[in-house]
Each structure stands twice: as structure tokens, then as C-alpha cells.
């Protein structure tokens, strides 16, 4: 009887230790996140050759990203963006696809800001990337690509500990060289881009059913 009691106590201790270890090993819900967003863009007019001018507001902008937090307030993310802009009424007719990929540092100052409501969070991000420009239609051969530097601010509204709605305002500075000839510039773009998107971010860690 005494040996049975010892065995039961030992079993309880082992089960408790396993449960504690398992729960401790679970990744927090903010460790790895995915982001999906849709919005608008506005290219700088200085990025076009003479005779070409884009609309000040264009649709769509699509952003997809995966974020990993090294520390509670510091992390990194790899994200992809697709943008399209078109000519305005005073320009020669064109449409251009602007695609980018960026590796960015992420900083979350929310904990340091005491006056924000519990559901609201702020995230800043910045980092280098590469832009790919592809004019459509008859100017399709005038492709170009160049380095960029992106920076932005996200405002999050938490729906749960696993998911939030957010809006992001970002500025992408392009480092493209001037076009060699006017012909190479038709429909192409080597300037800066402002984007405003609205989307959803959800946890890929710490949640069995996410």
C-alpha cells in the first residue's frame, strides 16, 4: 500500500512536470505572425520622364509578410508588395506594375507608451529591399529594377491575442539611376512610392488552432 502511494505521488509529479514543461515550451502568440493587407499607392511624379504622369491615388497595393520577434519589442520581417499605377488625364496613356521585396527590422514601442488603450498597438518598420518595375502594353520592354529603402508605421487594433486589424503607412525611397534615353523611360518609373494599406495580422505560433 505504501509503495502504491509513492508510485502515485511520483506519477503525479511526472505528469505535472511534463505539463509545465509543455506549456512553458509553447511559443508566445506574437513570436511569429503573418500579415495580409490591401490598399492604395501614390508614386512621386519625379520618377517619370517628361510627358508621363501617374494618378495621385492608385489601386491596388497588396502587401504580404511574415514577422519574427527576436525580443518582445524587436524583430524582423520579410515582406512582398505589389503595386499598380496608371496615367492621369494629362499624361500619355500607360499602366505600370511596381513589385518589391524587403527585409526589415521591426520595433514595437507599445509597452513604452502608457496612454494607449489595451487594444491599440504601434509597430514601426524599416529596411532595404529591391524594386522591380514592369510597364504594361506597348512599353512592356522598358523594364527596370533598383534598390530601395522602406520605412513605415502600423497601427493595430487587437481582435484577440491571436489576431488584429491594422493599417500601415509606408514610404519607399527608390535608388534607381536616370534613364539612359527617353525611350527607355516610356511607362517606366524610378522614383519614390507612398502606400497606405489596411489588413489583418494573425499568429503562426503559440496557438494550436490558428
Secondary structure per residue as TSV (DSSP state, phi and psi in degrees):
chain	resnum	aa	ss	phi	psi
A	1	X	-	360.0	-42.6
A	2	X	H	-65.0	-40.7
A	3	X	H	-65.8	-34.2
A	4	X	H	-65.6	-41.1
A	5	X	H	-62.9	-41.4
A	6	X	H	-64.2	-39.8
A	7	X	H	-66.0	-39.7
A	8	X	H	-64.8	-43.0
A	9	X	H	-64.1	-41.1
A	10	X	H	-63.8	-39.8
A	11	X	H	-64.3	-41.8
A	12	X	H	-62.6	-41.9
A	13	X	H	-63.7	-41.4
A	14	X	H	-64.8	-45.3
A	15	X	H	-62.5	-42.7
A	16	X	H	-63.2	-41.1
A	17	X	H	-65.5	-42.4
A	18	X	H	-63.2	-44.9
A	19	X	H	-62.4	-41.9
A	20	X	H	-65.0	-43.8
A	21	X	H	-63.8	-40.0
A	22	X	H	-65.5	-45.0
A	23	X	H	-67.8	-35.2
A	24	X	H	-69.5	-31.9
A	25	X	H	-77.8	-13.4
A	26	X	S	-64.8	136.0
A	27	X	-	-73.4	140.4
A	28	X	-	-64.0	155.0
A	29	X	T	-67.9	-16.8
A	30	X	T	-97.9	7.6
A	31	X	S	-69.4	-51.6
A	32	X	E	-126.3	126.7
A	33	X	E	-133.6	152.2
A	34	X	E	-112.8	149.8
A	35	X	E	-131.7	138.3
A	36	X	E	-134.6	127.8
A	37	X	E	-146.2	152.6
A	38	X	E	-134.9	140.6
A	39	X	E	-170.9	-148.2
A	40	X	E	-125.9	166.9
A	41	X	E	-141.7	159.2
A	42	X	E	-140.6	107.4
A	43	X	E	-81.8	149.6
A	44	X	-	-72.1	134.7
A	45	X	G	-68.5	-20.7
A	46	X	G	-69.8	-10.7
A	47	X	G	-84.5	0.7
A	48	X	S	-111.9	155.3
A	49	X	-	-77.3	166.9
A	50	X	T	-59.9	136.3
A	51	X	T	97.6	-12.1
A	52	X	-	-116.6	132.5
A	53	X	-	-150.3	133.1
A	54	X	B	-93.8	160.3
A	55	X	-	-61.1	147.9
A	56	X	S	-70.1	-28.2
A	57	X	S	-127.9	126.6
A	58	X	E	-130.6	150.9
A	59	X	E	-132.6	138.1
A	60	X	E	-107.5	168.3
A	61	X	E	-123.3	128.2
A	62	X	E	-123.6	126.6
A	63	X	E	-121.6	134.7
A	64	X	E	-130.7	135.0
A	65	X	E	-154.2	158.9
A	66	X	E	-126.7	129.2
A	67	X	E	-117.9	137.3
A	68	X	E	-128.5	127.5
A	69	X	E	-98.4	117.3
A	70	X	S	-72.1	-38.0
A	71	X	S	-133.5	167.9
A	72	X	S	-53.7	-30.7
A	73	X	S	-113.5	-6.6
A	74	X	E	-130.2	134.4
A	75	X	E	-158.8	-164.0
A	76	X	E	-146.2	161.3
A	77	X	E	-149.8	150.6
A	78	X	E	-112.6	123.5
A	79	X	E	-138.6	154.4
A	80	X	E	-120.7	139.2
A	81	X	E	-134.0	139.6
A	82	X	E	-123.0	131.0
A	83	X	E	-133.9	147.9
A	84	X	E	-132.6	134.7
A	85	X	E	-132.2	155.1
A	86	X	E	-129.4	164.8
A	87	X	B	-69.2	149.9
A	88	X	-	-92.9	-174.7
A	89	X	T	-67.6	-23.1
A	90	X	T	-97.7	12.8
A	91	X	S	-120.0	160.8
A	92	X	-	-62.9	146.4
A	93	X	-	-70.6	129.5
A	94	X	-	-162.8	162.2
A	95	X	E	-138.5	142.1
A	96	X	E	-136.1	136.4
A	97	X	E	-96.1	129.4
A	98	X	E	-117.7	111.6
A	99	X	E	-115.2	141.3
A	100	X	E	-141.3	158.4
A	101	X	E	-138.6	133.7
A	102	X	E	-135.3	145.1
A	103	X	E	-109.8	118.4
A	104	X	E	-128.1	149.5
A	105	X	E	-83.3	145.0
A	106	X	E	-122.6	132.4
A	107	X	E	-128.4	129.1
A	108	X	-	-111.4	100.7
A	109	X	-	-88.7	8.5
A	110	X	G	-56.2	-43.7
A	111	X	G	-62.3	-32.4
A	112	X	G	-79.8	-11.2
A	113	X	-	-103.2	109.0
A	114	X	T	-81.6	-18.3
A	115	X	T	-92.7	-1.5
A	116	X	S	-76.6	142.5
A	117	X	-	-60.4	155.7
A	118	X	T	-59.3	-29.3
A	119	X	T	-81.9	-12.2
A	120	X	E	-99.0	135.6
A	121	X	E	-135.9	151.4
A	122	X	E	-118.9	141.1
A	123	X	E	-139.5	128.5
A	124	X	E	-105.9	152.2
A	125	X	E	-148.8	148.0
A	126	X	E	-161.0	145.8
A	127	X	E	171.4	166.1
A	128	X	E	-81.0	163.8
A	129	X	E	-166.7	-167.1
A	130	X	E	-135.6	136.1
A	131	X	E	-111.0	141.2
A	132	X	E	-122.8	120.6
A	133	X	E	-109.2	127.6
A	134	X	E	-134.4	103.3
A	135	X	E	-66.6	151.0
A	136	X	-	-103.6	169.2
A	137	X	G	70.4	-140.3
A	138	X	G	-70.7	-12.6
A	139	X	G	-100.6	18.8
A	140	X	T	-61.6	-21.7
A	141	X	T	-80.2	-10.4
A	142	X	-	-88.6	53.8
A	143	X	-	-78.1	152.8
A	144	X	E	-152.8	161.6
A	145	X	E	-150.7	153.4
A	146	X	E	-167.0	167.0
A	147	X	E	-72.0	153.4
A	148	X	E	-139.9	167.7
A	149	X	E	-133.4	123.4
A	150	X	E	-114.4	142.4
A	151	X	E	-146.1	145.0
A	152	X	E	-163.4	173.1
A	153	X	E	-130.9	130.4
A	154	X	E	-110.5	140.6
A	155	X	E	-117.6	120.8
A	156	X	E	-108.7	143.8
A	157	X	E	-122.0	114.4
A	158	X	E	-74.8	125.1
A	159	X	S	-88.6	-30.9
A	160	X	S	-162.0	-177.0
A	161	X	S	-73.7	-9.2
A	162	X	S	-106.3	-13.9
A	163	X	E	-150.2	145.3
A	164	X	E	-148.8	152.1
A	165	X	E	-90.2	146.6
A	166	X	E	-150.4	158.3
A	167	X	E	-123.5	144.0
A	168	X	E	-130.6	130.3
A	169	X	E	-114.6	118.6
A	170	X	E	-131.9	152.3
A	171	X	E	-125.0	128.3
A	172	X	E	-114.3	110.6
A	173	X	E	-89.1	124.8
A	174	X	E	-94.9	145.9
A	175	X	-	-118.7	42.2
A	176	X	-	-80.9	148.3
A	177	X	-	-80.4	163.1
A	178	X	-	-62.2	149.8
A	179	X	-	-66.3	140.2
A	180	X	S	-64.1	-42.0
A	181	X	S	-137.8	163.5
A	182	X	H	-61.6	-35.6
A	183	X	H	-59.7	-41.4
A	184	X	H	-65.3	-19.7
A	185	X	H	-91.7	-11.7
A	186	X	T	-58.2	117.5
A	187	X	T	78.2	-5.5
A	188	X	-	-94.9	-178.2
A	189	X	-	-157.0	134.0
A	190	X	-	-136.1	34.3
A	191	X	S	-111.6	-155.5
A	192	X	-	-101.4	161.0
A	193	X	E	-139.3	130.9
A	194	X	E	-103.3	132.0
A	195	X	E	-127.5	144.9
A	196	X	E	-131.2	120.4
A	197	X	E	-129.7	158.7
A	198	X	E	-130.6	133.1
A	199	X	E	-161.2	-160.4
A	200	X	E	-134.4	140.0
A	201	X	E	-121.3	137.2
A	202	X	E	-140.3	151.2
A	203	X	E	-76.0	140.0
A	204	X	S	-110.6	7.1
A	205	X	S	-139.6	153.7
A	206	X	S	74.0	9.1
A	207	X	-	-141.6	115.2
A	208	X	T	-63.9	-30.5
A	209	X	T	-110.5	12.0
A	210	X	-	-72.2	360.0
